[in-house]
Amino acid sequence: MSRAVLNATLLPRFDLALDFVNTVAYRGSTQAESLNSISDLLGWCAASGALAKETADELKQWSMRHPESAAALFSEAIELREMLARIFLRFTSDTVPAESDMRALNLALAEAPPRQRVSAESAGYGWRIAVPGISAAAILAAVLWSAADLLVSANRKRVRHCANDRCLWLFVDDSKNGSRRWCSMQACGNRAKASRHYHRRKAV
Ligand SMILES: [Zn+2]
């Protein structure tokens, strides 16, 4: 793997880890994958703020020059995502994550670059990191930090999945009384309401 140093400024969102897990939609049904290549992954990283755009562009160039290493890195990144999915899905049912998943998370955290410096950016404050080489853990550093922050915070108890069992979208329930049930009212909430309405009408 290259030892190139990439500078990234990150303005990570609080639930970046869950956003990453949600790149697979309909986990409880026929899964809809939105990351099918390293280019999709880097596009997501840039769009979500997990990587600075220039860093993602540099990595895209690198991936075109090293397709085999890039493919290996991509499958490693997907493995990390599925590990995070398993951990947070366990929390939605108040279950302890598997030891093997916790071990994998800690290995990835140890491999990720350290959080060393914050800097003022136009949109607020961001992490300034130097990626010491190219690996899935380095590229997903902000995602891994976000996962660890969520895990050690009280919000861990507010991780929910959408009440539609086919959907299973993950979110942090930030409603006042902790009663949020759906990924969104527009998607599963309304569909559930419509289906209840339909079944009531059929029963009459
Ligand atoms: Zn849903």
py3Dmol code that shows the C-alpha trace and the ligand (Angstrom):
import py3Dmol

protein = """\
ATOM      1  CA  MET A   1       0.000   0.000   0.000  1.00  0.00           C
ATOM      2  CA  SER A   2       1.165   3.520  -0.701  1.00  0.00           C
ATOM      3  CA  ARG A   3       2.627   5.551   2.144  1.00  0.00           C
ATOM      4  CA  ALA A   4       1.307   8.785   0.659  1.00  0.00           C
ATOM      5  CA  VAL A   5       0.262  11.339   3.222  1.00  0.00           C
ATOM      6  CA  LEU A   6      -3.174  12.713   2.567  1.00  0.00           C
ATOM      7  CA  ASN A   7      -4.407  15.729   4.432  1.00  0.00           C
ATOM      8  CA  ALA A   8      -8.064  15.690   5.178  1.00  0.00           C
ATOM      9  CA  THR A   9     -10.190  18.244   6.937  1.00  0.00           C
ATOM     10  CA  LEU A  10     -13.267  16.632   8.347  1.00  0.00           C
ATOM     11  CA  LEU A  11     -16.481  18.134   9.568  1.00  0.00           C
ATOM     12  CA  PRO A  12     -18.013  14.844  10.661  1.00  0.00           C
ATOM     13  CA  ARG A  13     -21.640  14.665  11.606  1.00  0.00           C
ATOM     14  CA  PHE A  14     -22.646  13.063  14.863  1.00  0.00           C
ATOM     15  CA  ASP A  15     -24.198   9.957  13.352  1.00  0.00           C
ATOM     16  CA  LEU A  16     -21.746   9.451  10.527  1.00  0.00           C
ATOM     17  CA  ALA A  17     -21.335   5.793  11.527  1.00  0.00           C
ATOM     18  CA  LEU A  18     -25.071   5.114  11.216  1.00  0.00           C
ATOM     19  CA  ASP A  19     -25.190   6.996   7.902  1.00  0.00           C
ATOM     20  CA  PHE A  20     -22.472   4.673   6.663  1.00  0.00           C
ATOM     21  CA  VAL A  21     -24.382   1.584   7.810  1.00  0.00           C
ATOM     22  CA  ASN A  22     -27.466   2.970   6.044  1.00  0.00           C
ATOM     23  CA  THR A  23     -25.697   2.862   2.666  1.00  0.00           C
ATOM     24  CA  VAL A  24     -27.483  -0.492   2.509  1.00  0.00           C
ATOM     25  CA  ALA A  25     -31.227   0.128   2.445  1.00  0.00           C
ATOM     26  CA  TYR A  26     -33.874  -2.496   3.260  1.00  0.00           C
ATOM     27  CA  ARG A  27     -31.554  -4.623   5.400  1.00  0.00           C
ATOM     28  CA  GLY A  28     -34.547  -6.712   6.491  1.00  0.00           C
ATOM     29  CA  SER A  29     -35.586  -7.543   2.947  1.00  0.00           C
ATOM     30  CA  THR A  30     -33.893  -7.603  -0.462  1.00  0.00           C
ATOM     31  CA  GLN A  31     -30.991  -5.345   0.397  1.00  0.00           C
ATOM     32  CA  ALA A  32     -30.406  -2.301  -1.782  1.00  0.00           C
ATOM     33  CA  GLU A  33     -26.669  -1.647  -1.940  1.00  0.00           C
ATOM     34  CA  SER A  34     -25.558   1.867  -2.815  1.00  0.00           C
ATOM     35  CA  LEU A  35     -21.800   1.234  -2.626  1.00  0.00           C
ATOM     36  CA  ASN A  36     -20.759  -0.991  -5.509  1.00  0.00           C
ATOM     37  CA  SER A  37     -17.222   0.194  -6.120  1.00  0.00           C
ATOM     38  CA  ILE A  38     -14.348   2.113  -4.583  1.00  0.00           C
ATOM     39  CA  SER A  39     -15.529   5.111  -6.560  1.00  0.00           C
ATOM     40  CA  ASP A  40     -18.987   4.903  -4.888  1.00  0.00           C
ATOM     41  CA  LEU A  41     -17.270   4.608  -1.498  1.00  0.00           C
ATOM     42  CA  LEU A  42     -15.066   7.657  -2.060  1.00  0.00           C
ATOM     43  CA  GLY A  43     -18.052   9.581  -3.431  1.00  0.00           C
ATOM     44  CA  TRP A  44     -19.970   8.794  -0.238  1.00  0.00           C
ATOM     45  CA  CYS A  45     -16.968   9.800   1.920  1.00  0.00           C
ATOM     46  CA  ALA A  46     -16.760  13.189   0.182  1.00  0.00           C
ATOM     47  CA  ALA A  47     -20.530  13.804   0.259  1.00  0.00           C
ATOM     48  CA  SER A  48     -20.890  12.885   3.940  1.00  0.00           C
ATOM     49  CA  GLY A  49     -17.840  14.815   5.137  1.00  0.00           C
ATOM     50  CA  ALA A  50     -15.999  11.619   6.112  1.00  0.00           C
ATOM     51  CA  LEU A  51     -13.206  12.787   3.811  1.00  0.00           C
ATOM     52  CA  ALA A  52     -12.292  16.181   2.436  1.00  0.00           C
ATOM     53  CA  LYS A  53     -13.197  16.409  -1.244  1.00  0.00           C
ATOM     54  CA  GLU A  54      -9.573  16.904  -2.328  1.00  0.00           C
ATOM     55  CA  THR A  55      -8.543  13.812  -0.360  1.00  0.00           C
ATOM     56  CA  ALA A  56     -11.323  11.745  -1.944  1.00  0.00           C
ATOM     57  CA  ASP A  57     -10.225  12.997  -5.400  1.00  0.00           C
ATOM     58  CA  GLU A  58      -6.597  12.068  -4.698  1.00  0.00           C
ATOM     59  CA  LEU A  59      -7.702   8.613  -3.569  1.00  0.00           C
ATOM     60  CA  LYS A  60      -9.776   8.192  -6.732  1.00  0.00           C
ATOM     61  CA  GLN A  61      -6.646   8.871  -8.771  1.00  0.00           C
ATOM     62  CA  TRP A  62      -4.742   6.362  -6.645  1.00  0.00           C
ATOM     63  CA  SER A  63      -7.468   3.721  -7.087  1.00  0.00           C
ATOM     64  CA  MET A  64      -7.262   4.038 -10.882  1.00  0.00           C
ATOM     65  CA  ARG A  65      -3.519   3.472 -10.759  1.00  0.00           C
ATOM     66  CA  HIS A  66      -3.817   0.529  -8.310  1.00  0.00           C
ATOM     67  CA  PRO A  67      -7.053  -1.296  -9.155  1.00  0.00           C
ATOM     68  CA  GLU A  68      -6.165  -4.473  -7.239  1.00  0.00           C
ATOM     69  CA  SER A  69      -5.210  -2.705  -4.005  1.00  0.00           C
ATOM     70  CA  ALA A  70      -8.283  -0.517  -4.420  1.00  0.00           C
ATOM     71  CA  ALA A  71     -10.555  -3.553  -4.774  1.00  0.00           C
ATOM     72  CA  ALA A  72      -9.037  -5.108  -1.632  1.00  0.00           C
ATOM     73  CA  LEU A  73      -9.490  -1.849   0.261  1.00  0.00           C
ATOM     74  CA  PHE A  74     -13.097  -1.616  -0.920  1.00  0.00           C
ATOM     75  CA  SER A  75     -14.016  -5.072   0.359  1.00  0.00           C
ATOM     76  CA  GLU A  76     -12.282  -4.285   3.665  1.00  0.00           C
ATOM     77  CA  ALA A  77     -14.363  -1.097   3.942  1.00  0.00           C
ATOM     78  CA  ILE A  78     -17.567  -3.074   3.326  1.00  0.00           C
ATOM     79  CA  GLU A  79     -16.510  -5.566   6.023  1.00  0.00           C
ATOM     80  CA  LEU A  80     -16.050  -2.672   8.445  1.00  0.00           C
ATOM     81  CA  ARG A  81     -19.514  -1.393   7.541  1.00  0.00           C
ATOM     82  CA  GLU A  82     -21.140  -4.763   8.168  1.00  0.00           C
ATOM     83  CA  MET A  83     -19.305  -5.042  11.505  1.00  0.00           C
ATOM     84  CA  LEU A  84     -20.736  -1.638  12.508  1.00  0.00           C
ATOM     85  CA  ALA A  85     -24.192  -2.722  11.316  1.00  0.00           C
ATOM     86  CA  ARG A  86     -24.069  -5.833  13.508  1.00  0.00           C
ATOM     87  CA  ILE A  87     -22.884  -3.830  16.548  1.00  0.00           C
ATOM     88  CA  PHE A  88     -25.560  -1.134  16.276  1.00  0.00           C
ATOM     89  CA  LEU A  89     -28.371  -3.525  15.382  1.00  0.00           C
ATOM     90  CA  ARG A  90     -27.563  -5.332  18.636  1.00  0.00           C
ATOM     91  CA  PHE A  91     -27.975  -2.045  20.527  1.00  0.00           C
ATOM     92  CA  THR A  92     -31.436  -1.516  19.052  1.00  0.00           C
ATOM     93  CA  SER A  93     -32.534  -4.625  20.955  1.00  0.00           C
ATOM     94  CA  ASP A  94     -30.444  -3.865  24.053  1.00  0.00           C
ATOM     95  CA  THR A  95     -28.142  -6.788  23.313  1.00  0.00           C
ATOM     96  CA  VAL A  96     -24.383  -6.823  23.825  1.00  0.00           C
ATOM     97  CA  PRO A  97     -22.383  -6.882  20.555  1.00  0.00           C
ATOM     98  CA  ALA A  98     -20.437 -10.021  19.650  1.00  0.00           C
ATOM     99  CA  GLU A  99     -16.914 -10.070  21.049  1.00  0.00           C
ATOM    100  CA  SER A 100     -15.464 -10.691  17.593  1.00  0.00           C
ATOM    101  CA  ASP A 101     -17.134  -7.508  16.310  1.00  0.00           C
ATOM    102  CA  MET A 102     -15.832  -5.448  19.224  1.00  0.00           C
ATOM    103  CA  ARG A 103     -12.362  -6.837  18.555  1.00  0.00           C
ATOM    104  CA  ALA A 104     -12.633  -5.900  14.872  1.00  0.00           C
ATOM    105  CA  LEU A 105     -13.797  -2.395  15.780  1.00  0.00           C
ATOM    106  CA  ASN A 106     -10.882  -1.911  18.173  1.00  0.00           C
ATOM    107  CA  LEU A 107      -8.368  -3.196  15.622  1.00  0.00           C
ATOM    108  CA  ALA A 108      -9.726  -0.734  13.073  1.00  0.00           C
ATOM    109  CA  LEU A 109      -9.639   2.129  15.608  1.00  0.00           C
ATOM    110  CA  ALA A 110      -6.020   1.324  16.413  1.00  0.00           C
ATOM    111  CA  GLU A 111      -5.205   1.371  12.706  1.00  0.00           C
ATOM    112  CA  ALA A 112      -6.998   4.684  12.087  1.00  0.00           C
ATOM    113  CA  PRO A 113      -4.867   7.835  12.356  1.00  0.00           C
ATOM    114  CA  PRO A 114      -5.025   9.627  15.723  1.00  0.00           C
ATOM    115  CA  ARG A 115      -7.306  12.600  16.274  1.00  0.00           C
ATOM    116  CA  GLN A 116      -4.711  15.308  16.657  1.00  0.00           C
ATOM    117  CA  ARG A 117      -5.825  18.721  15.518  1.00  0.00           C
ATOM    118  CA  VAL A 118      -8.990  20.727  14.961  1.00  0.00           C
ATOM    119  CA  SER A 119      -9.047  23.702  12.638  1.00  0.00           C
ATOM    120  CA  ALA A 120     -11.479  26.474  11.774  1.00  0.00           C
ATOM    121  CA  GLU A 121     -13.197  25.902   8.424  1.00  0.00           C
ATOM    122  CA  SER A 122     -15.741  27.971   6.566  1.00  0.00           C
ATOM    123  CA  ALA A 123     -18.547  25.691   7.780  1.00  0.00           C
ATOM    124  CA  GLY A 124     -17.366  25.454  11.403  1.00  0.00           C
ATOM    125  CA  TYR A 125     -14.591  23.415  12.981  1.00  0.00           C
ATOM    126  CA  GLY A 126     -13.168  20.251  11.493  1.00  0.00           C
ATOM    127  CA  TRP A 127     -10.635  17.558  12.211  1.00  0.00           C
ATOM    128  CA  ARG A 128      -7.346  17.989  10.406  1.00  0.00           C
ATOM    129  CA  ILE A 129      -5.834  14.560   9.882  1.00  0.00           C
ATOM    130  CA  ALA A 130      -2.890  13.186   7.977  1.00  0.00           C
ATOM    131  CA  VAL A 131      -3.713   9.757   6.585  1.00  0.00           C
ATOM    132  CA  PRO A 132      -0.432   7.864   6.999  1.00  0.00           C
ATOM    133  CA  GLY A 133      -0.887   5.503   4.085  1.00  0.00           C
ATOM    134  CA  ILE A 134      -3.952   4.140   2.412  1.00  0.00           C
ATOM    135  CA  SER A 135      -6.103   1.616   4.228  1.00  0.00           C
ATOM    136  CA  ALA A 136      -9.808   1.125   4.848  1.00  0.00           C
ATOM    137  CA  ALA A 137      -9.388   2.135   8.509  1.00  0.00           C
ATOM    138  CA  ALA A 138      -7.553   5.336   7.522  1.00  0.00           C
ATOM    139  CA  ILE A 139     -10.120   6.341   4.912  1.00  0.00           C
ATOM    140  CA  LEU A 140     -12.981   5.578   7.292  1.00  0.00           C
ATOM    141  CA  ALA A 141     -11.287   7.154  10.336  1.00  0.00           C
ATOM    142  CA  ALA A 142     -14.094   9.680  10.884  1.00  0.00           C
ATOM    143  CA  VAL A 143     -16.706   6.917  10.607  1.00  0.00           C
ATOM    144  CA  LEU A 144     -14.851   4.787  13.161  1.00  0.00           C
ATOM    145  CA  TRP A 145     -14.468   7.723  15.566  1.00  0.00           C
ATOM    146  CA  SER A 146     -18.140   8.499  15.205  1.00  0.00           C
ATOM    147  CA  ALA A 147     -19.026   4.867  15.931  1.00  0.00           C
ATOM    148  CA  ALA A 148     -16.818   4.844  19.047  1.00  0.00           C
ATOM    149  CA  ASP A 149     -18.230   8.185  20.260  1.00  0.00           C
ATOM    150  CA  LEU A 150     -21.767   6.893  19.882  1.00  0.00           C
ATOM    151  CA  LEU A 151     -20.892   3.659  21.638  1.00  0.00           C
ATOM    152  CA  VAL A 152     -19.447   5.343  24.730  1.00  0.00           C
ATOM    153  CA  SER A 153     -22.187   8.007  24.955  1.00  0.00           C
ATOM    154  CA  ALA A 154     -25.595   7.774  26.595  1.00  0.00           C
ATOM    155  CA  ASN A 155     -27.081   8.053  23.091  1.00  0.00           C
ATOM    156  CA  ARG A 156     -26.140   4.409  22.613  1.00  0.00           C
ATOM    157  CA  LYS A 157     -29.453   3.644  24.314  1.00  0.00           C
ATOM    158  CA  ARG A 158     -31.250   5.762  21.719  1.00  0.00           C
ATOM    159  CA  VAL A 159     -30.030   3.867  18.681  1.00  0.00           C
ATOM    160  CA  ARG A 160     -33.136   2.513  16.936  1.00  0.00           C
ATOM    161  CA  HIS A 161     -33.979   0.800  13.717  1.00  0.00           C
ATOM    162  CA  CYS A 162     -36.992   1.752  11.641  1.00  0.00           C
ATOM    163  CA  ALA A 163     -40.084  -0.112  12.873  1.00  0.00           C
ATOM    164  CA  ASN A 164     -40.606  -1.436   9.362  1.00  0.00           C
ATOM    165  CA  ASP A 165     -38.818  -4.811   9.640  1.00  0.00           C
ATOM    166  CA  ARG A 166     -38.045  -4.780   5.953  1.00  0.00           C
ATOM    167  CA  CYS A 167     -36.337  -1.395   6.248  1.00  0.00           C
ATOM    168  CA  LEU A 168     -34.196  -1.528   9.435  1.00  0.00           C
ATOM    169  CA  TRP A 169     -32.728   1.939   8.780  1.00  0.00           C
ATOM    170  CA  LEU A 170     -30.645   2.985  11.803  1.00  0.00           C
ATOM    171  CA  PHE A 171     -30.992   6.334  13.565  1.00  0.00           C
ATOM    172  CA  VAL A 172     -30.454   8.037  16.919  1.00  0.00           C
ATOM    173  CA  ASP A 173     -33.865   8.845  18.366  1.00  0.00           C
ATOM    174  CA  ASP A 174     -33.557  12.502  19.354  1.00  0.00           C
ATOM    175  CA  SER A 175     -37.285  13.011  19.994  1.00  0.00           C
ATOM    176  CA  LYS A 176     -38.098  14.441  23.445  1.00  0.00           C
ATOM    177  CA  ASN A 177     -39.928  11.365  24.737  1.00  0.00           C
ATOM    178  CA  GLY A 178     -37.891   8.792  22.804  1.00  0.00           C
ATOM    179  CA  SER A 179     -40.863   7.739  20.688  1.00  0.00           C
ATOM    180  CA  ARG A 180     -39.545   7.990  17.148  1.00  0.00           C
ATOM    181  CA  ARG A 181     -40.339   4.782  15.253  1.00  0.00           C
ATOM    182  CA  TRP A 182     -39.702   5.373  11.572  1.00  0.00           C
ATOM    183  CA  CYS A 183     -36.740   6.236   9.367  1.00  0.00           C
ATOM    184  CA  SER A 184     -39.002   8.974   8.047  1.00  0.00           C
ATOM    185  CA  MET A 185     -42.718   9.645   7.983  1.00  0.00           C
ATOM    186  CA  GLN A 186     -42.548  10.130   4.200  1.00  0.00           C
ATOM    187  CA  ALA A 187     -41.078   6.671   3.660  1.00  0.00           C
ATOM    188  CA  CYS A 188     -42.074   3.941   6.140  1.00  0.00           C
ATOM    189  CA  GLY A 189     -44.340   5.948   8.468  1.00  0.00           C
ATOM    190  CA  ASN A 190     -46.872   6.817   5.815  1.00  0.00           C
ATOM    191  CA  ARG A 191     -46.655   3.412   4.215  1.00  0.00           C
ATOM    192  CA  ALA A 192     -47.508   1.799   7.570  1.00  0.00           C
ATOM    193  CA  LYS A 193     -50.418   4.186   8.052  1.00  0.00           C
ATOM    194  CA  ALA A 194     -51.721   3.473   4.543  1.00  0.00           C
ATOM    195  CA  SER A 195     -51.415  -0.275   5.080  1.00  0.00           C
ATOM    196  CA  ARG A 196     -53.281  -0.089   8.436  1.00  0.00           C
ATOM    197  CA  HIS A 197     -55.992   1.927   6.704  1.00  0.00           C
ATOM    198  CA  TYR A 198     -56.173  -0.645   3.876  1.00  0.00           C
ATOM    199  CA  HIS A 199     -56.457  -3.600   6.275  1.00  0.00           C
ATOM    200  CA  ARG A 200     -59.152  -1.836   8.333  1.00  0.00           C
ATOM    201  CA  ARG A 201     -61.160  -1.189   5.204  1.00  0.00           C
ATOM    202  CA  LYS A 202     -60.753  -4.812   4.119  1.00  0.00           C
ATOM    203  CA  ALA A 203     -61.912  -6.023   7.531  1.00  0.00           C
ATOM    204  CA  VAL A 204     -65.124  -3.998   7.365  1.00  0.00           C
TER     205      VAL A 204
END
"""
ligand_1 = """\
1
ZN
Zn -37.958 2.768 7.294
"""
view = py3Dmol.view(width=600, height=400)
view.addModel(protein, "pdb")
view.setStyle({"model": 0}, {"cartoon": {"style": "trace"}})
view.addModel(ligand_1, "xyz")
view.setStyle({"model": 1}, {"stick": {}})
view.zoomTo()
view.show()
